[in-house]
Amino acid sequence: MTASEKDNQLLVCCTFDCGSDFSFHQKMYENVFDNYYYFVLLNKGKNIINNYVIYSDRLVGKRFEKSDIRTITFVYYINVDSNSFSGYALIDNERKVPLVNISNVYLVKS
């Protein structure tokens, strides 16, 4: 088992009975870092979005393949009543990719 981190992306790889585990892991990490963007949606701790203070207990992000994206826009839904935060990514103004419903957040109107 190995782990590698770059630009807020933490990757963990675990292989069994792979003769050259570390070489395989290194190639896999390089492939992901070279071909994917990682966008941070919420930082751990305090975040401010549209006059709301949003506290998150962890870093929350989404990975996208670089070849798929020319432009990206994030649309957030903030529901104070249910204390939830969700949304979607709009890729090249035409394709919606849902963001997971993000739990363990605390919302406050600033």
MARZA-703738 format. One record per residue (C-alpha): residue number from 1; chain; y, x, z. Coordinates in nm, 4 decimals, always signed. Example, Ala and Ser with C-alpha at 12.3 -4.5 7.8 and 13.67 -1.06 7.14 Angstrom:
BEGIN
1, A, -0.4500, +1.2300, +0.7800
2, A, -0.1060, +1.3670, +0.7140
This chain:
BEGIN
1, A, +0.0000, +0.0000, +0.0000
2, A, +0.3457, +0.1288, -0.0909
3, A, +0.7005, -0.0062, -0.0967
4, A, +1.0086, +0.0852, -0.2960
5, A, +1.3679, -0.0395, -0.2693
6, A, +1.6581, -0.0203, -0.5133
7, A, +1.9717, -0.2371, -0.5562
8, A, +1.8630, -0.4895, -0.2888
9, A, +1.5187, -0.5254, -0.4482
10, A, +1.2326, -0.4475, -0.2125
11, A, +0.8988, -0.4296, -0.3906
12, A, +0.5646, -0.3957, -0.2179
13, A, +0.2442, -0.3081, -0.4011
14, A, -0.1073, -0.3191, -0.2661
15, A, -0.4069, -0.2195, -0.4770
16, A, -0.7753, -0.1838, -0.3981
17, A, -1.0088, +0.0686, -0.5584
18, A, -0.7539, +0.1813, -0.8162
19, A, -0.8241, +0.5494, -0.8794
20, A, -0.4608, +0.6517, -0.9153
21, A, -0.2873, +0.4068, -0.6793
22, A, +0.0362, +0.6003, -0.6347
23, A, +0.0810, +0.6715, -1.0052
24, A, +0.0162, +0.3044, -1.0861
25, A, +0.2594, +0.1912, -0.8139
26, A, +0.5331, +0.4233, -0.9386
27, A, +0.4989, +0.2967, -1.2964
28, A, +0.5046, -0.0637, -1.1772
29, A, +0.8180, -0.0080, -0.9668
30, A, +0.9976, +0.1669, -1.2533
31, A, +0.9060, -0.1185, -1.4887
32, A, +1.0481, -0.3826, -1.2532
33, A, +1.3657, -0.1866, -1.1736
34, A, +1.4249, -0.1158, -1.5451
35, A, +1.3580, -0.4693, -1.6702
36, A, +1.4815, -0.7067, -1.4006
37, A, +1.8124, -0.7900, -1.2340
38, A, +1.8171, -0.8996, -0.8733
39, A, +2.1034, -1.1316, -0.7812
40, A, +2.1957, -1.1803, -0.4180
41, A, +2.2575, -1.5480, -0.3380
42, A, +2.3137, -1.5118, +0.0364
43, A, +2.3542, -1.2025, +0.2437
44, A, +2.1964, -1.1852, +0.5854
45, A, +2.4544, -1.3096, +0.8340
46, A, +2.7851, -1.4719, +0.7411
47, A, +2.8632, -1.5893, +0.3845
48, A, +3.1640, -1.7887, +0.2627
49, A, +3.1190, -2.0227, -0.0351
50, A, +3.3665, -2.2980, -0.1308
51, A, +3.5334, -2.3076, +0.2121
52, A, +3.1966, -2.3257, +0.3909
53, A, +3.0707, -2.0596, +0.6225
54, A, +2.6980, -2.0220, +0.5675
55, A, +2.4887, -1.8176, +0.8079
56, A, +2.1525, -1.6950, +0.6831
57, A, +1.8820, -1.5235, +0.8853
58, A, +1.7838, -1.3086, +0.5842
59, A, +1.8944, -1.1748, +0.2474
60, A, +1.8202, -1.4373, -0.0196
61, A, +1.8098, -1.3549, -0.3888
62, A, +1.6477, -1.4269, -0.7231
63, A, +1.5037, -1.1896, -0.9834
64, A, +1.5666, -1.2422, -1.3576
65, A, +1.4331, -1.0564, -1.6576
66, A, +1.7135, -0.8532, -1.8187
67, A, +1.6086, -0.9408, -2.1737
68, A, +1.6510, -1.3129, -2.0976
69, A, +2.0156, -1.2991, -1.9917
70, A, +2.3497, -1.2589, -2.1638
71, A, +2.5448, -1.4658, -1.9092
72, A, +2.4458, -1.6222, -1.5813
73, A, +2.6244, -1.8777, -1.3628
74, A, +2.5042, -1.9897, -1.0210
75, A, +2.5578, -2.3527, -0.9170
76, A, +2.5189, -2.4201, -0.5456
77, A, +2.4543, -2.7486, -0.3647
78, A, +2.5640, -2.7516, -0.0044
79, A, +2.4492, -3.0449, +0.2088
80, A, +2.6113, -3.0318, +0.5522
81, A, +2.4236, -3.3412, +0.6781
82, A, +2.0800, -3.1890, +0.6205
83, A, +2.1968, -2.8300, +0.6756
84, A, +2.0515, -2.7292, +0.3369
85, A, +2.1596, -2.5045, +0.0563
86, A, +2.0104, -2.5083, -0.2942
87, A, +2.1116, -2.4917, -0.6578
88, A, +2.0259, -2.3477, -0.9955
89, A, +2.1085, -2.0591, -1.2245
90, A, +2.2481, -2.1490, -1.5657
91, A, +2.1288, -1.8878, -1.8149
92, A, +2.3438, -1.8391, -2.1252
93, A, +2.5022, -2.1835, -2.0636
94, A, +2.1873, -2.3648, -2.1705
95, A, +1.8799, -2.3038, -1.9526
96, A, +1.8610, -2.4134, -1.5874
97, A, +1.6429, -2.2155, -1.3482
98, A, +1.6066, -2.3838, -1.0078
99, A, +1.6797, -2.1808, -0.7005
100, A, +1.4429, -2.2383, -0.4152
101, A, +1.5645, -2.4677, -0.1410
102, A, +1.6922, -2.2134, +0.1054
103, A, +1.5998, -2.2814, +0.4642
104, A, +1.7097, -2.1239, +0.7902
105, A, +2.0793, -2.1523, +0.7113
106, A, +2.3562, -2.2860, +0.9293
107, A, +2.6562, -2.4468, +0.7564
108, A, +3.0071, -2.4806, +0.8963
109, A, +3.3136, -2.6234, +0.7203
110, A, +3.5884, -2.3618, +0.7540
